[in-house]
Amino acid sequence: MVDEAERYKAEDDQQRDRVAARNQLEGYVFSIKQAIDEAGDKLPEQDKTRAREECEATLRWLDSNTLADKEEYEHRLKELQQKVQEVMVRLHSGGPGASQPQAPQGCGQQAGRHNGPTVEEVD
């Protein structure tokens, strides 16, 4: 029985990775749909429609490709991310005419070097 388990371990790992990739893609689709539904007036209807169509196309692809391998799911996820990236940036930046958020002025290189609170010794 142990020999049999070891024999199928690689197949089980491959199946687990495939299912995880499918779940990741499906989860991303539903998170995009939810964000679009909750966007309200932050996005024009044209952007909402385009993102919904991409999500629906991906869901149809998932339904018709239940036996796709991990790499196919990952490729499809990257494609969807690229297709809806502009819409999501617009959504998270505050509205239809908003551009990408700017970094705060005056931070320079010091902003990334904060290692926690500064402790001073007191006598």
N, C-alpha and C positions, 0 to 999 in steps of 0.2 A: 504494500500500500504506500509506503514511503517512496519507493522507487517510482511508482506511478505519479505521485504528487510532484516529485522532482522533474519528471519527464514533461509534465504539463505546466510547470512554473513559468517558463518563458512565454508560452501562449497566454497564460493568465495575466502576466504583466503587460503583454502587448494589448490584450483586450481591455485591461484597466486603463491604460494610457489612451486608447481609442475612445472609450466612453468618457473619460475626463475631458478630452479635446472637444467632443461633441457637446457635452454639458456646458463647457466654457463658451462655445459659439452660441448655443441656444440661450444661455444666460445673458450674453451680451446683447442679443437681439431684443430680448424682453426688457432689458434695462434701457435700451435706446427708445423702444416704443413707449415705455413709461415716462421717460424724460420728455419726449415729444408731446405726450398727452398732457403732462403737467406744465408745459411751457407757457400756455396762455398766450398773451400778446407779445411775448419776448421774441417770437419767430414769425415770419410771414407764412401764410398758408402754403405757398409754393415750396418752401423749405420743409415744412412738416410733411407735405404730400410726398416729396422726393424721398425723405428718410423713411416714411412708412412703406413706400413701394420697395425700397431696398430691403427692409426688414421682412416684408411679405415674400419677396423673391427668395431670400435666404431660408425662410421657413419652408417654402415649397421645395427648395433644394434639399433641405434636411429630410423632409418626408420621402422624397424620391431616392435618396442616397443613404439609406439606413446602414449599409454595409461599407461605407467609405472608410478609408484608413485615417490614422491620426494626422498624417501630413496633409491630406485633403481638407480636413476640418480646420487645421491651422492656416492653410492657404486661404480658405474661404473667410476666416475671421479677419485676416490681414486685408483682404479685398474690401470687406464690409467696413472696416475701420477707416480705410482710405476714402471710401465713397461718402461716408457720413461725417468725416472729420470737420469739414468746413461748417456744416450745420451745427455740430456740437460746439465748436469754438464760438460761433455766433451766439448760441444759446447761453453758454457759460460766461460770455463776456458782457452780457447785459442787454442785448437787443439787436434788431435788424441792421442798424447802421454802425454798430460798435465794431471797433477793430480789436485786435488782440491786446490784452492788458499790458501796460508798460511796467517795467520794473521800477520800484521806488528810487527816486533820485538821491544821490549822496551815499548810497550804500557801498559802492565800489567793491573791492575784493574782500573787504573785512566781513561782509555779510555771511559768507560761507564758513568763516573760521571760528564761530562761536562754539565753545566746548562746554558750556554750562555756566553756572554762576561764578562770579569773581568773589573770592573769599579773602578778606584782609585780616591780618593779625592785629589784635588789640592787646596792649600791655596792661 
